[in-house]
């Protein structure tokens, strides 16, 4: 553009070289030119923020009670879990609510065992009792089902929180 103005290619053009310099200083270089000519800048280095929880937390809270339930968001089925001690929540996708909760619970148990905790009690709806009868006997885990027709309040509150967060993320 500066070359065209300096050469006088356009007659009676009110734009000066100084105006072009000011525009470039105010608005910056052309975005399409930058995208074609520049390379991606090096991203900032990320640091692993993992820390070991204090030993006092382990001493008093080795045994964990978890509350589980299932939920559905836009035809996708999930097994949700939240523990009553650390308040760590899990949401694991399942294909079939009749058989897959066993595999999802296995993932949840592995996560807690890896962190040094042991699941002792599972609070759940009556719908989960037939699925888990044989599995939990071998693991030393006790089920605490709600009354017939009721829902586990902690798990239901967790489901509501998760659904709200999904709605906000998709909005």
C-alpha positions as CSV (number, residue, x, y, z in Angstrom):
1,X,0.0,0.0,0.0
2,X,2.8,2.4,0.9
3,X,4.5,1.6,-2.5
4,X,1.3,2.5,-4.4
5,X,1.0,5.9,-2.5
6,X,4.7,6.7,-3.0
7,X,4.6,5.9,-6.7
8,X,1.4,8.0,-7.2
9,X,-0.5,5.1,-8.7
10,X,-3.8,6.5,-7.5
11,X,-4.6,10.2,-8.2
12,X,-6.1,12.4,-5.5
13,X,-5.7,9.8,-2.8
14,X,-6.2,11.5,0.6
15,X,-4.3,8.7,2.5
16,X,-0.6,9.4,3.3
17,X,2.2,7.1,4.4
18,X,2.0,8.6,7.9
19,X,-1.7,7.6,8.1
20,X,-0.8,4.0,7.1
21,X,1.9,3.9,9.8
22,X,-0.6,5.2,12.4
23,X,-3.3,2.6,11.3
24,X,-0.7,-0.2,11.6
25,X,0.3,1.0,15.1
26,X,-3.3,1.2,16.2
27,X,-4.9,-1.9,14.6
28,X,-1.8,-4.1,14.3
29,X,-0.8,-6.2,11.2
30,X,-3.4,-7.8,9.0
31,X,-4.8,-11.0,10.6
32,X,-4.9,-13.0,7.4
33,X,-1.3,-12.1,6.6
34,X,-0.2,-13.1,10.1
35,X,-2.0,-16.5,9.8
36,X,-0.3,-17.3,6.6
37,X,3.2,-16.0,7.4
38,X,3.7,-16.6,11.1
39,X,4.3,-19.8,13.0
40,X,2.5,-20.9,16.1
41,X,4.1,-19.4,19.2
42,X,5.6,-21.8,21.7
43,X,3.0,-22.4,24.5
44,X,3.8,-21.7,28.1
45,X,5.3,-24.6,29.9
46,X,2.8,-26.5,32.1
47,X,3.8,-27.8,35.5
48,X,2.4,-31.0,37.1
49,X,0.5,-29.7,40.1
50,X,0.0,-33.2,41.7
51,X,0.7,-33.3,45.4
52,X,0.5,-36.0,47.9
53,X,-2.4,-35.5,50.4
54,X,-1.3,-35.1,54.0
55,X,-1.0,-38.2,56.1
56,X,-3.6,-37.0,58.5
57,X,-6.2,-37.2,55.8
58,X,-5.3,-40.8,55.2
59,X,-5.3,-41.7,58.9
60,X,-8.9,-40.6,59.6
61,X,-10.4,-41.4,56.2
62,X,-9.0,-44.7,54.9
63,X,-12.5,-46.2,54.6
64,X,-14.7,-44.5,52.1
65,X,-18.5,-44.5,51.7
66,X,-19.7,-43.8,48.2
67,X,-23.1,-42.9,46.8
68,X,-23.9,-44.1,43.3
69,X,-26.7,-43.5,40.9
70,X,-27.3,-43.5,37.1
71,X,-28.3,-40.6,35.0
72,X,-29.0,-39.9,31.3
73,X,-27.9,-36.8,29.4
74,X,-29.1,-36.5,25.8
75,X,-29.5,-40.2,25.4
76,X,-26.1,-40.9,26.9
77,X,-26.1,-43.1,30.0
78,X,-23.7,-42.6,32.9
79,X,-23.0,-44.1,36.3
80,X,-22.3,-41.3,38.7
81,X,-20.5,-41.6,42.1
82,X,-19.6,-39.2,44.9
83,X,-18.0,-40.1,48.2
84,X,-19.1,-38.7,51.5
85,X,-15.6,-38.0,52.9
86,X,-13.4,-36.3,50.3
87,X,-16.4,-35.4,48.0
88,X,-14.6,-36.7,44.9
89,X,-17.1,-37.3,42.1
90,X,-16.9,-39.7,39.2
91,X,-19.0,-39.9,36.0
92,X,-18.5,-43.0,33.9
93,X,-20.3,-43.6,30.6
94,X,-22.1,-46.9,30.3
95,X,-23.8,-48.5,27.3
96,X,-26.1,-50.8,29.2
97,X,-27.5,-50.0,32.7
98,X,-28.1,-53.8,33.3
99,X,-24.5,-55.0,33.0
100,X,-22.1,-52.1,32.6
101,X,-22.4,-50.7,36.1
102,X,-20.2,-53.6,37.3
103,X,-17.3,-52.5,35.0
104,X,-17.9,-48.8,35.9
105,X,-17.7,-49.6,39.7
106,X,-14.5,-51.5,39.0
107,X,-13.0,-48.3,37.5
108,X,-14.2,-46.3,40.5
109,X,-12.8,-48.8,43.0
110,X,-9.4,-48.8,41.2
111,X,-9.3,-45.0,41.4
112,X,-9.8,-45.0,45.2
113,X,-7.4,-48.0,45.7
114,X,-4.7,-46.2,43.7
115,X,-5.1,-43.2,46.0
116,X,-4.8,-45.3,49.1
117,X,-8.5,-45.4,50.1
118,X,-10.8,-48.4,50.5
119,X,-14.5,-48.4,49.6
120,X,-16.4,-50.0,52.5
121,X,-20.0,-48.9,52.0
122,X,-22.0,-48.2,48.9
123,X,-25.2,-46.2,49.3
124,X,-27.5,-46.7,46.3
125,X,-31.0,-47.2,45.0
126,X,-32.7,-50.6,45.0
127,X,-32.1,-50.8,41.3
128,X,-28.4,-51.6,41.9
129,X,-28.9,-54.4,44.4
130,X,-29.5,-57.3,42.0
131,X,-26.5,-56.2,39.9
132,X,-24.0,-56.0,42.7
133,X,-25.0,-58.9,45.0
134,X,-22.4,-61.4,43.9
135,X,-19.7,-58.9,43.1
136,X,-19.5,-57.0,46.3
137,X,-19.6,-60.1,48.6
138,X,-16.1,-61.0,47.4
139,X,-14.7,-57.5,47.9
140,X,-15.8,-56.9,51.5
141,X,-18.1,-54.0,50.5
142,X,-21.5,-53.5,52.2
143,X,-24.5,-52.0,50.3
144,X,-26.8,-49.6,52.0
145,X,-29.9,-49.3,49.8
146,X,-32.5,-46.6,50.3
147,X,-36.1,-47.4,51.1
148,X,-38.2,-48.8,48.3
149,X,-39.2,-46.0,45.9
150,X,-36.7,-43.5,47.4
151,X,-33.5,-42.2,45.9
152,X,-30.1,-41.7,47.5
153,X,-30.1,-37.9,48.2
154,X,-26.3,-37.3,48.0
155,X,-26.1,-39.1,44.6
156,X,-29.2,-37.2,43.3
157,X,-27.7,-33.9,44.3
158,X,-24.5,-34.9,42.5
159,X,-26.5,-35.8,39.4
160,X,-28.3,-32.4,39.5
161,X,-24.9,-30.6,39.8
162,X,-23.5,-32.6,36.9
163,X,-26.5,-32.0,34.6
164,X,-26.4,-28.2,35.4
165,X,-22.7,-28.1,34.5
166,X,-23.3,-29.9,31.2
167,X,-26.2,-27.5,30.4
168,X,-23.9,-24.5,31.0
169,X,-21.1,-26.1,28.9
170,X,-23.4,-26.8,26.0
171,X,-25.1,-23.4,26.1
